[in-house]
Amino acid sequence: MTQADPYRGAASADGGPAPRPVLRPEVQAVVPELDPAAQVTVLGVGNPIMGDDGVGLALLDAVRQARGDDRPDDRLDYVDGGTGGMDLLPLVQESERLLVLDAVAGPVPGTVVRLNGDQVPRMLATKLSPHQVGLLDVFAAARLLGSEPGTVEVIGIVPESVELRLGLSPAVAAAIPAAVRSATELLDEWLAVAGGSAGTPAGRSGTR
């Protein structure tokens, strides 16, 4: 029996493909060549001009700072994915372990959420923001090409307001320290598995 692909897009109520909204202006992904030695990628996505939708990028900066500039590690890449889309496909294909930082739909604003396995495509299919539709396509393409990451996890915060404005809502901003702790603990675990201590200087880590 063929197993359903969790990365296939959700259908609309009438059975047809779900609508794909377009948001302008977009924040383009910055995706140069990845460090071939990197085994772990931290991908922040979101649109900072849409209020709490920018929390993924805020988390990316906060996680990098929490780990410390004095802790370089060439097994780790930080990537500002902006509103992403298919430009992120090479990054996803080349990552062994991928941590996505993003806004995550939920009932209580400011709640820190951690997702993995089939929970990830289900989260992306909720279409909280147009960039999540793009990520769903990216993961589906990587799976089709047989080059998806071995492990994908999402750490995010439930937004209070996704509308045209700069800055995070108080509830979301207050949740950043807890989300950062969750992310840094996961990264330390992944890097320990990848080999050696997460705190051992081994070259560099960079924001892409």
Stockholm file with secondary structure:
# STOCKHOLM 1.0

chainA/1-208         MTQADPYRGAASADGGPAPRPVLRPEVQAVVPELDPAAQVTVLGVGNPIMGDDGVGLALLDAVRQARGDDRPDDRLDYVDGGTGGMDLLPLVQESERLLVLDAVAGPVPGTVVRLNGDQVPRMLATKLSPHQVGLLDVFAAARLLGSEPGTVEVIGIVPESVELRLGLSPAVAAAIPAAVRSATELLDEWLAVAGGSAGTPAGRSGTR
#=GR chainA/1-208 SS CCCCCTTSCCBCTTSSBCCCCCCSSCCCCCCCCCCTTCCEEEEEECCTTBGGGGHHHHHHHHHHHHHCTTCCBTTEEEEEEETCSGGGHHHHHHCSEEEEEEECCCSSTTCEEEEETTHHHHHHTTCSSHHHHHHHHHHHHHHHTTCCCSEEEEEEECCSCCSSBSSCCHHHHHHHHHHHHHHHHHHHHHHHHHSSCTTSCBSCCEEC
#=GC SS_cons         CCCCCTTSCCBCTTSSBCCCCCCSSCCCCCCCCCCTTCCEEEEEECCTTBGGGGHHHHHHHHHHHHHCTTCCBTTEEEEEEETCSGGGHHHHHHCSEEEEEEECCCSSTTCEEEEETTHHHHHHTTCSSHHHHHHHHHHHHHHHTTCCCSEEEEEEECCSCCSSBSSCCHHHHHHHHHHHHHHHHHHHHHHHHHSSCTTSCBSCCEEC
//
